[in-house]
Amino acid sequence: MKKLLTLSLAGAACLAAAAMPAAAQQKTLTISWWGFNGEKLDQYVVKPFQEKCGCELVFETGNNADRLNKIKIRSGEGVDVAYFTDAYSQIGIKDGVFQTVDRAKLPNLSGIYEIAQAPQGDYGPAYTIGRVGVIYDSAKVKAPVSSWSDLWKEEFKGQLSLPGITTTAGPMMVMIAGAHAGVDAFVDGDGAFKAIEELKPNVVKNYNTGSELVNLFSTGEISAAVAQDFTLAQIQAAVPTAVWADLSDGAIATLNTVNIPKGSTNVDLAHEFINFILDPALQQTLAENGVDAPVATSVKLTPEQARQWTYGADMIASLKRVDYEKMNEAKSGWIDRWNEVFGM
């Protein structure tokens, strides 16, 4: 269901809006996104852009799968800008839902990290970067976790939580298991799932939400988990001794992308919006206020501000990328095999 956000401007801004031509007042940009951090996004993104463009923003909210399915059913119509994780935007690209972007209309692209500029070819950029790695309770774990293979240690028997296979990070666990076994999970699924079976005694539970993971740490049911970095701050608030593992074999990149569906009726305004959210000043503000990790290379954060984010050239260069074309093809089979292992 579309949710119309209306903006009431005061003073000079209101007078400026009133002076705009009637045609400009009628401009509408429809955005499909998650709706997280609603108040902050309204303050830092929605209201400033509406004032800038003299338009109204209309939203479709929901999870990745539901929103993408709506766009596909409408053959790419009804939405002008679409936010998705890279796994889902890759599905949209394969299914022909999105159009390529005109990079000449996105001057702020040149100021963001290369990994974010064209993560899926000629389609939309990433506006924030995250990572999947290991969080562990340093008060309970004898030695620092320094590689993915540490998860298979006897020390973690009955102490580990993994993301559910249908979550963003879940299928990555199959890749990690393959690497532990010395095989490519996309080529040798048997080898990867043999390693997952070997890991099973360490696993207390597969979690499906961040709040569920926080609860597992706070109640002491687990001492380590494979997780996305956005959960770290909440876990540390509950368990101050929880830390992010410095993995010698690298955390895995997660990119949130923004694309223009083929049926967009406001393509120029959609490009303007995408360029707006890549503006270095806005990226700085969003990072400082706990909304999103920055992709603009000029953003400077204090150690405290940066603590929760995938931030800085060195960290971003160390990240592993996922071949989502291969993963999306393999995922349905992996889900079945995962459920067999864990009895779901």
C-alpha positions as CSV (number, residue, x, y, z in Angstrom):
1,M,0.0,0.0,0.0
2,K,1.3,3.4,-0.9
3,K,1.9,5.8,1.9
4,L,1.7,9.5,1.0
5,L,4.1,11.7,2.9
6,T,3.0,15.4,2.8
7,L,5.3,18.2,3.7
8,S,4.2,21.4,5.4
9,L,6.8,24.1,4.9
10,A,6.9,27.4,6.9
11,G,8.2,30.9,6.2
12,A,10.2,31.5,3.1
13,A,10.2,27.9,2.0
14,C,6.4,27.9,2.0
15,L,6.3,31.2,-0.1
16,A,8.8,29.7,-2.5
17,A,6.6,26.6,-3.0
18,A,3.6,28.7,-3.5
19,A,5.4,30.6,-6.2
20,M,6.2,27.5,-8.2
21,P,4.2,26.8,-11.4
22,A,1.2,24.5,-11.0
23,A,3.0,21.8,-13.1
24,A,5.9,21.7,-10.7
25,Q,3.5,21.3,-7.7
26,Q,2.1,18.2,-9.3
27,K,5.3,16.3,-9.7
28,T,5.4,13.1,-7.8
29,L,8.2,10.6,-7.2
30,T,7.2,7.1,-6.1
31,I,9.9,5.3,-4.1
32,S,10.0,1.6,-3.0
33,W,12.0,1.1,0.2
34,W,12.0,-0.6,3.6
35,G,10.8,2.3,5.7
36,F,13.5,1.7,8.4
37,N,14.7,4.8,10.4
38,G,11.6,6.6,9.2
39,E,11.9,9.7,11.3
40,K,15.5,10.3,10.5
41,L,15.0,9.6,6.8
42,D,12.1,12.1,6.8
43,Q,14.3,14.7,8.5
44,Y,17.4,14.2,6.4
45,V,16.2,12.9,3.1
46,V,12.5,13.3,2.4
47,K,11.9,16.9,3.5
48,P,15.1,18.4,2.1
49,F,14.5,16.7,-1.3
50,Q,10.9,17.7,-1.5
51,E,11.9,21.3,-0.8
52,K,14.6,21.0,-3.4
53,C,12.5,19.5,-6.2
54,G,9.1,21.1,-5.4
55,C,7.6,17.7,-5.6
56,E,5.9,15.1,-3.4
57,L,7.4,11.7,-2.5
58,V,5.1,8.7,-2.3
59,F,6.3,5.4,-0.8
60,E,5.8,1.7,-1.1
61,T,7.2,0.0,2.0
62,G,7.9,-3.6,2.9
63,N,10.6,-6.3,2.6
64,N,12.7,-7.0,-0.4
65,A,10.8,-10.0,-1.7
66,D,7.3,-8.5,-1.4
67,R,8.3,-5.1,-3.0
68,L,10.2,-6.7,-5.9
69,N,7.3,-9.0,-6.6
70,K,4.9,-6.0,-6.8
71,I,7.1,-4.3,-9.3
72,K,7.5,-7.4,-11.4
73,I,3.7,-8.0,-11.4
74,R,3.3,-4.5,-12.8
75,S,6.1,-5.0,-15.3
76,G,8.2,-2.3,-13.7
77,E,5.5,0.3,-13.6
78,G,4.2,2.3,-10.6
79,V,7.6,3.0,-9.0
80,D,10.3,5.5,-10.0
81,V,13.1,4.6,-7.5
82,A,13.6,1.2,-5.9
83,Y,15.9,0.4,-2.9
84,F,17.0,-3.3,-2.7
85,T,19.8,-5.3,-1.3
86,D,22.2,-6.4,-4.1
87,A,20.9,-10.0,-4.0
88,Y,17.4,-8.8,-4.9
89,S,18.4,-6.0,-7.3
90,Q,20.2,-8.8,-9.2
91,I,17.0,-10.7,-9.5
92,G,15.3,-7.6,-10.8
93,I,18.0,-7.1,-13.3
94,K,17.8,-10.7,-14.5
95,D,14.0,-10.4,-14.8
96,G,14.2,-7.2,-16.8
97,V,12.5,-5.0,-14.3
98,F,15.1,-2.2,-14.1
99,Q,16.5,0.2,-16.7
100,T,20.1,1.2,-16.9
101,V,21.0,4.6,-15.4
102,D,22.5,7.6,-17.2
103,R,25.7,8.2,-15.3
104,A,26.1,11.7,-16.8
105,K,23.1,12.6,-14.7
106,L,24.8,11.3,-11.5
107,P,27.8,13.6,-11.0
108,N,28.1,12.4,-7.3
109,L,29.1,8.9,-8.5
110,S,32.7,10.1,-9.0
111,G,33.0,10.7,-5.3
112,I,32.0,7.3,-4.0
113,Y,34.0,4.1,-3.6
114,E,34.5,2.1,-6.8
115,I,32.8,-0.9,-5.3
116,A,29.6,1.1,-5.1
117,Q,29.7,2.9,-8.4
118,A,28.6,0.1,-10.7
119,P,28.2,-3.0,-8.6
120,Q,25.9,-4.7,-11.1
121,G,27.1,-3.2,-14.4
122,D,25.2,-0.4,-16.0
123,Y,22.4,-0.4,-13.4
124,G,22.0,1.6,-10.2
125,P,24.8,2.3,-7.7
126,A,25.0,1.3,-4.0
127,Y,24.3,4.1,-1.6
128,T,25.6,2.2,1.5
129,I,27.9,-0.7,2.2
130,G,27.6,-3.3,4.9
131,R,29.4,-6.6,5.7
132,V,28.7,-10.1,7.0
133,G,31.2,-11.4,9.5
134,V,31.5,-12.9,13.0
135,I,30.4,-11.3,16.3
136,Y,31.6,-13.0,19.5
137,D,31.6,-12.4,23.2
138,S,35.3,-11.7,24.1
139,A,34.5,-12.5,27.8
140,K,33.6,-16.1,26.9
141,V,35.8,-16.9,24.0
142,K,39.3,-18.0,24.8
143,A,41.1,-16.7,21.8
144,P,40.1,-14.0,19.3
145,V,38.2,-15.3,16.3
146,S,40.5,-14.6,13.4
147,S,39.2,-16.7,10.5
148,W,35.9,-18.2,9.2
149,S,37.2,-21.6,10.0
150,D,37.4,-20.8,13.7
151,L,33.6,-21.4,13.8
152,W,34.3,-25.1,13.5
153,K,36.4,-25.2,16.7
154,E,35.3,-27.5,19.5
155,E,35.2,-24.5,21.8
156,F,32.0,-23.3,20.0
157,K,30.0,-26.6,20.5
158,G,26.5,-25.5,21.4
159,Q,27.6,-21.8,21.4
160,L,27.0,-20.6,17.8
161,S,24.1,-19.1,16.0
162,L,23.8,-18.9,12.2
163,P,21.5,-16.7,10.1
164,G,18.5,-18.6,8.6
165,I,19.1,-19.7,5.1
166,T,16.4,-17.3,3.7
167,T,18.0,-14.2,5.2
168,T,20.5,-12.0,3.4
169,A,23.5,-13.6,5.1
170,G,22.1,-17.2,5.2
171,P,23.3,-18.4,1.7
172,M,26.7,-16.8,2.3
173,M,27.2,-19.4,5.1
174,V,27.1,-22.1,2.3
175,M,29.9,-20.3,0.5
176,I,31.9,-20.0,3.8
177,A,31.4,-23.7,4.5
178,G,32.7,-24.5,1.0
179,A,35.8,-22.4,1.5
180,H,36.4,-24.2,4.8
181,A,36.2,-27.5,3.0
182,G,38.5,-26.2,0.2
183,V,35.7,-26.3,-2.5
184,D,33.7,-23.9,-4.5
185,A,30.1,-24.2,-3.1
186,F,28.7,-23.3,-6.5
187,V,30.5,-26.2,-8.1
188,D,30.6,-28.8,-5.2
189,G,27.5,-28.4,-3.1
190,D,28.1,-31.8,-1.6
191,G,31.4,-30.7,-0.2
192,A,30.0,-27.4,1.2
193,F,27.1,-29.2,2.9
194,K,29.3,-31.9,4.4
195,A,31.1,-29.0,6.1
196,I,27.8,-27.6,7.3
197,E,26.9,-31.0,8.8
198,E,30.3,-30.9,10.6
199,L,29.4,-27.5,11.9
200,K,25.9,-28.5,13.1
201,P,27.0,-29.6,16.7
202,N,28.2,-26.0,17.3
203,V,24.9,-24.5,16.2
204,V,22.3,-23.7,18.9
205,K,19.8,-22.0,16.6
206,N,19.3,-20.4,13.2
207,Y,18.0,-16.8,13.7
208,N,15.9,-14.8,11.3
209,T,15.8,-11.3,12.8
210,G,18.3,-8.9,14.4
211,S,16.2,-8.8,17.6
212,E,16.3,-12.5,17.8
213,L,20.1,-12.5,17.6
214,V,20.4,-9.8,20.3
215,N,18.3,-11.9,22.6
216,L,20.4,-15.0,22.0
217,F,23.5,-13.0,23.1
218,S,21.9,-11.2,26.0
219,T,20.5,-14.4,27.5
220,G,23.9,-16.1,27.2
221,E,22.6,-18.9,24.9
222,I,25.4,-18.2,22.4
223,S,28.9,-16.8,22.5
224,A,29.3,-16.2,18.7
225,A,27.3,-15.7,15.6
226,V,27.6,-15.0,11.9
227,A,25.9,-11.7,11.4
228,Q,25.5,-8.4,9.5
229,D,27.4,-5.5,11.0
230,F,24.2,-3.4,11.6
231,T,23.4,-5.7,14.5
232,L,26.7,-5.0,16.3
233,A,25.6,-1.8,18.2
234,Q,22.4,-3.4,19.5
235,I,24.3,-6.5,20.6
236,Q,27.0,-4.4,22.4
237,A,24.4,-2.4,24.2
238,A,23.1,-5.7,25.6
239,V,26.6,-7.4,25.9
240,P,29.4,-4.8,26.2
241,T,32.1,-7.5,25.8
242,A,30.8,-8.4,22.3
243,V,33.2,-7.6,19.5
244,W,33.4,-7.8,15.7
245,A,36.0,-10.4,14.6
246,D,39.0,-9.2,12.5
247,L,38.9,-12.1,9.9
248,S,42.2,-12.7,8.0
249,D,40.1,-14.2,5.1
250,G,37.8,-11.2,5.0
251,A,34.2,-10.3,5.8
252,I,31.7,-10.4,2.9
253,A,30.3,-7.2,1.4
254,T,26.6,-6.4,1.4
255,L,25.5,-3.5,-0.8
256,N,22.2,-1.7,-0.7
257,T,21.4,-0.5,-4.2
258,V,19.0,2.0,-5.7
259,N,17.6,1.5,-9.2
260,I,15.1,2.9,-11.7
261,P,12.3,0.5,-12.8
262,K,11.6,0.4,-16.5
263,G,8.1,1.8,-16.1
264,S,9.2,5.0,-14.3
265,T,7.3,8.0,-15.4
266,N,9.8,10.4,-13.8
267,V,13.2,9.2,-15.0
268,D,14.9,12.6,-14.8
269,L,13.6,13.2,-11.3
270,A,14.6,9.7,-10.3
271,H,18.2,10.4,-11.4
272,E,18.1,13.7,-9.4
273,F,17.0,11.8,-6.3
274,I,19.7,9.1,-6.7
275,N,22.3,11.8,-7.1
276,F,20.9,13.6,-4.0
277,I,21.4,10.6,-1.7
278,L,25.0,10.2,-2.9
279,D,25.8,13.8,-2.0
280,P,28.9,13.8,0.3
281,A,27.3,16.2,2.8
282,L,24.2,14.1,3.1
283,Q,26.2,10.9,3.4
284,Q,28.2,12.6,6.2
285,T,25.0,13.5,8.0
286,L,23.4,10.0,7.6
287,A,26.6,8.3,8.9
288,E,26.9,10.7,11.9
289,N,23.3,10.1,12.9
290,G,23.3,6.3,12.7
291,V,21.3,5.9,9.5
292,D,23.6,4.4,6.9
293,A,27.3,3.6,6.4
294,P,28.8,6.1,3.9
295,V,29.9,5.3,0.3
296,A,31.2,8.9,-0.3
297,T,35.0,8.7,0.0
298,S,35.2,12.2,1.5
299,V,33.2,11.4,4.6
300,K,35.3,11.7,7.8
301,L,34.1,10.0,11.0
302,T,35.5,9.9,14.5
303,P,36.4,6.4,15.8
304,E,33.2,6.4,17.9
305,Q,31.0,7.3,14.9
306,A,32.8,4.8,12.7
307,R,32.6,1.9,15.2
308,Q,29.2,0.6,13.9
309,W,29.9,1.1,10.2
310,T,31.7,-0.5,7.3
311,Y,33.9,2.5,6.8
312,G,37.2,3.5,5.3
313,A,39.2,2.6,2.2
314,D,41.2,-0.2,3.9
315,M,38.1,-1.9,5.3
316,I,36.2,-1.7,2.1
317,A,39.1,-3.0,0.0
318,S,39.3,-6.1,2.3
319,L,35.7,-7.2,1.6
320,K,34.8,-10.2,-0.4
321,R,32.1,-9.9,-3.1
322,V,29.3,-12.3,-3.9
323,D,28.4,-13.5,-7.4
324,Y,24.7,-13.1,-7.0
325,E,23.9,-14.5,-10.4
326,K,25.4,-17.8,-9.3
327,M,23.9,-17.5,-5.8
328,N,20.4,-16.8,-7.0
329,E,20.5,-19.8,-9.3
330,A,21.8,-22.1,-6.4
331,K,19.6,-20.7,-3.6
332,S,16.5,-22.8,-3.9
333,G,18.5,-26.0,-3.9
334,W,20.6,-24.8,-1.0
335,I,17.5,-23.9,1.0
336,D,16.2,-27.5,0.7
337,R,19.5,-29.0,1.7
338,W,19.9,-26.6,4.6
339,N,16.5,-27.5,5.9
340,E,17.4,-31.2,5.7
341,V,20.5,-30.6,7.8
342,F,18.8,-28.6,10.5
343,G,15.5,-30.5,10.5
344,M,13.3,-27.6,9.4
